[in-house]
Amino acid sequence: MKTNDLQVRPVRHYLERRVRAHIFLCMLAYYVQWHLERAWAPLLFRDEDKPFAKDPVVPARRSLAASQKARTGQLPDGTPAHSLRTLLEQMATLVKCRVRIGALADSATFDRLSQPTPLHSRALALLGLTSNTL
């Protein structure tokens, strides 16, 4: 993803196919971000059950749960609430490393996954994943 605040401009491409590819990748990244924010809403400062106004012109209002998260900076269980950026930073600490014993090409190798924290496990569960499926 480019950033949390996706912006299409500036486009520094001059060929039409490159401009189209740039816009496509920006929209694809926005789509992934939208799905992550919806799936991870229980961990974020976002509304999980956004109240809908009957009048579309009326300014949006936060739910009581989202207001509570914003005021305290915590989720109902007492753990810290996150923005999408801070949650992605936390998820980036879950890594898979290839370990090679010895310097030769035919040395024993294996993959090692870092130990997931409760936050990692909860975020992966909200996406329908486990650390074993990575």
DAZINOR-V885095 format. One record per residue. RES is the residue in three letters. PSI is psi in whole degrees, -180 to 180 (none if undefined). Layout:
res = [RES,RES]
psi = [PSI,PSI]
This chain:
res = [MET,LYS,THR,ASN,ASP,LEU,GLN,VAL,ARG,PRO,VAL,ARG,HIS,TYR,LEU,GLU,ARG,ARG,VAL,ARG,ALA,HIS,ILE,PHE,LEU,CYS,MET,LEU,ALA,TYR,TYR,VAL,GLN,TRP,HIS,LEU,GLU,ARG,ALA,TRP,ALA,PRO,LEU,LEU,PHE,ARG,ASP,GLU,ASP,LYS,PRO,PHE,ALA,LYS,ASP,PRO,VAL,VAL,PRO,ALA,ARG,ARG,SER,LEU,ALA,ALA,SER,GLN,LYS,ALA,ARG,THR,GLY,GLN,LEU,PRO,ASP,GLY,THR,PRO,ALA,HIS,SER,LEU,ARG,THR,LEU,LEU,GLU,GLN,MET,ALA,THR,LEU,VAL,LYS,CYS,ARG,VAL,ARG,ILE,GLY,ALA,LEU,ALA,ASP,SER,ALA,THR,PHE,ASP,ARG,LEU,SER,GLN,PRO,THR,PRO,LEU,HIS,SER,ARG,ALA,LEU,ALA,LEU,LEU,GLY,LEU,THR,SER,ASN,THR,LEU]
psi = [144,-61,178,-35,83,132,134,-35,154,147,113,44,151,-23,140,-42,-32,-37,-45,-42,-40,-48,-42,-46,-38,-44,-36,-43,-40,-40,-43,-44,-43,-44,-41,-44,-38,-44,-38,12,-38,-22,-13,173,2,163,132,-35,81,126,133,130,148,-29,118,-11,-21,136,144,147,144,151,165,-38,-43,-37,-39,-43,-44,-38,-43,-22,15,156,167,-28,2,-6,158,141,154,157,169,-39,-47,-34,-41,-36,-40,-41,-27,-13,-9,107,157,122,143,121,130,127,114,162,-10,155,-31,17,160,131,151,160,141,124,133,155,119,139,169,-35,-44,-49,-42,-43,-41,-38,-38,-24,-1,26,166,166,-21,-24,-4,none]
